[in-house]
Amino acid sequence: MRLSEFDFPFDETLIADHPVSPRDRARLLVVPRKGTPTFQHARVKDLPDLLRSGDVVVLNDTKVIPARLHGIKRSTGGRIEALLVRPLEESSWEVLLKGQVDTGQVLQFQDEATAEVLERTRERTVLRIDTKGSVKDLLEKIGEVPLPPYIKRQATERDKEAYQTVFARSEGAVAAPTAGLHFTEHLLVALKQKGIQLATVTLHVGPGTFRPVTVDQIEDHHMTAEWFEISEDTAKRLNAAKAEGRRVVAVGTTSVRTLESAVNEAGEIRPGPGETRLFITPGFRFTMVDALLTNFHLPRTTLLMLVSAFTGLDQLRAAYAEAITARYRFYSYGDAMLIQ
């Protein structure tokens, strides 16, 4: 398929710079997965009445780290910005780096740390970070919440809480699983009271999820690996639900990719850790996921391609047109769709 097929008309004034409060008051467009595209307008807080008793709602419990550091080049004083992506060994980290640097250059992050550029290629950048304590301590002290680039403001103290799900447990993501941002503790309780089960998986969201698709034929795009883990308890819950004909409702595209990456040939979830490079595009056969809660995504992205695989392009185009007409808020801090 051509990349141009995933262009959607869009009004940039709909991009949400801040979340709604409380979180579950975000608007929710209910979209039929198949059939006539008739839509229902609701709120995320209405989920207990929109889902079915016996459904299993799957949440990604990854926790965002304050992974963005601002610094300078020691040699020139020129400004740089580093987004720490993942640890490699000892104090070496793969990073995304803004700024013109060469291998061997030394960077300064306030008075807290220095870093030598060990590798600088088109594929990746690696820094060796020298700091008094751990890199985790460094990030907690001077790191910034890594808000997406389309949010045109500096991160604030409020973002440290707002850009984190209420069920975040496992540290390691450089971006939030944004569909999960809509949940409150009250909503989680309300879902359980309606007989809806909750289960968690972990996928540490990395930059590969958001890496631009630059090829004309989307089949030529390659995802970078992201680490995930599924517990024995979650695997049992999901396998029992499928065996009994109950639905699995994925919250966010990261939950979808985790579940569909962990299905074995018998159609069951394998527990344990793993890595996924799964790139879901139209024509993909979903084995585990029956319904999806997701935000509105950027055109030409792998996220939009995954959702279009779940609904079909025409159905998704109709849903986006409805959302734009109704002035829904878009992207990470925006509103959501329930596709079922």
Salt bridges, closest charged atoms under 4 A:
ASP7 OD1 - ARG300 NE 2.72
ASP11 OD2 - ARG327 NH1 2.80
ASP24 OD1 - ARG25 NH1 2.58
ASP46 OD1 - LYS45 NZ 3.52
ASP49 OD1 - LYS194 NZ 2.44
ASP55 OD2 - ARG247 NH2 2.82
GLU81 OE2 - ARG68 NE 3.07
GLU81 OE1 - HIS70 ND1 3.79
GLU81 OE2 - LYS98 NZ 3.99
GLU94 OE1 - ARG86 NE 3.03
GLU112 OE1 - LYS141 NZ 3.29
GLU116 OE1 - ARG128 NH2 2.49
GLU119 OE2 - ARG124 NE 3.11
GLU144 OE2 - HIS70 NE2 3.46
GLU157 OE2 - LYS160 NZ 3.17
ASP159 OD2 - ARG153 NH1 2.79
GLU171 OE1 - LYS136 NZ 3.48
ASP216 OD2 - ARG2 NH1 2.17
GLU226 OE1 - ARG257 NH1 2.52
ASP233 OD2 - ARG237 NE 3.07
GLU244 OE1 - ARG246 NE 2.92
ASP290 OD2 - LYS242 NZ 3.00
GLU322 OE2 - HIS41 NE2 2.80
